[in-house]
Amino acid sequence: MPHGLDFFEKSKVSLMTTDHSVTILTIEDDQLVRKAITAYLQRLGYLVLQATDGEEGLEIFRRAHPDLVLTDLRLPKLDGMALLSTIQKESPDTPVIIVSGMGTLEDAIKALKLGARDYVTKPITDMGLLEHAAARALERVRLIKENRRYQSFLEEEVQKKNAELQQAQKLEAIGTLAGGIAHDFNNILAAIIGFTELALLKTEKESEVADYLGQVQKAGRRAKELVLQLLTFSRKTDTKRHPIQAALIIKEALKFTQATLPATARISHFINAKETMILADPTEIHQIITNLCTNAFHALPDEQGTITVTLDDVNNSTDELRKQPKPAVGNYLQLTVSDDGCGMDQKIQNSIFNPFFTTKEKEQGTGLGLSVVHGIVTDIGGTIKVKSEADKGSTFTLLFPAIETSTQETVPVVSLPCGNERILFVDDEEELRLLAERMLTYLGYSVLCCSSGQDALEKFKEDTAAFDLVITDQSMPQMPGTELTKEILAITPGLPILLYTGYSSMIDKEKAMAMGIRGFLLKPLSISTMAQEIRSILDN
């Protein structure tokens, strides 16, 4: 009796835990045995199919695709060994358990070699053995499938990580290239901007020539800003907010974004506010454009339609600005991104700026794009809102506080701090040596120019008291500016040195000051910046 109670409790547990969607095919020509097995398995919660011979069993197997097959070895029409072999060829993952009372040890070994998961002998005195064998076979199949899914997931992750690694390597290569380009471009721009400033100093202020030179100067500063963007996008400079001409960055970002979209999606832009400055990081503006345009693209039906980007100047008297919660007094830069896509209902609009909220497929988005945009805009001090209706498209309106721009840089400097000290100037670029000689001479200084660190060091050693200040470029062959600085300071500690560079991954202002360098400037330099820095160093 205790044994019977134990068996009943085990069966009760099995009935409670068995997956009712599992189908078992039992193939047995003995009607009593077949019915006993079927009744027992059904009590356990399995769906049971029955066949009386091998051919019928194979037909049911091919039609119903059961999860488990129980078969006798001695069957009419098609014996169990042949049936087992066929099932293993057609569906190797389907477990087969041999239930036989007439087989020999050799039969059992042969069956297991052919792929049988287990072998139960008849008569079955304890149906618990059959239950255990079935559960074990099904669990093995489950683990195999789970392992395959996990293996597939790992393979996908490896492919994804390899793709990310390749992309990171590409970006690193681009960043390295950007550093070299920035150095060369800054040298070119230094000559263009510098000689233009010298020309302006010797030109009548209101003349036509002065106007032409002013346009050259303006274009040079624009090119300087683009070089800074190049370095920022490639992460070769710290991401710091500074006055930027947003229109330039937005135009460049739109070019990049359009190149990533199919020809069926077109970006139409109207950049009306071309000169307005805002306090921002170029990378952040690039992120805003990329995320908003990408979202707009995904909203287009069948990836076809138009994305419209508009940039305008507005002030706090406009209707648009009055709708904002707390519009500050002043002028604003308004960026609008519209699409003619599927639009959004109010419920979705209420959640779009929440992190990880997305209406896209799992592979298409993370739900972070608009959250990032919102964070950037509010951190800058701006505002963002959306206007949308289902099937009528969406419009995102962003407002950035405009900043006042100084006009001092666009006109010739009348009064510059001058001096009569002796300066050793070092740069491997001939044009920059010529420019420095003209600028410094104009400011009243005595100048000796050298084309390399070695040449400058030799001239310095000839008379260590001959110079009051050394100005040196950083990026020079054989002996960079920092090495020249170490040599000079070892000979004459405390001698003022001004280091300037177009780009260097090895030195920044903090590192330069720690070395004992008194001044650190970035190319291209204006004559006013150089004049002020020189006097600041020498007077202190």
Summary of the structure (lengths in Angstrom):
residues: 540
radius of gyration: 39.7
end to end distance: 105.2
largest distance: 119.4
contacts: 1681
relative contact order: 0.07
helix: 51%
strand: 18%
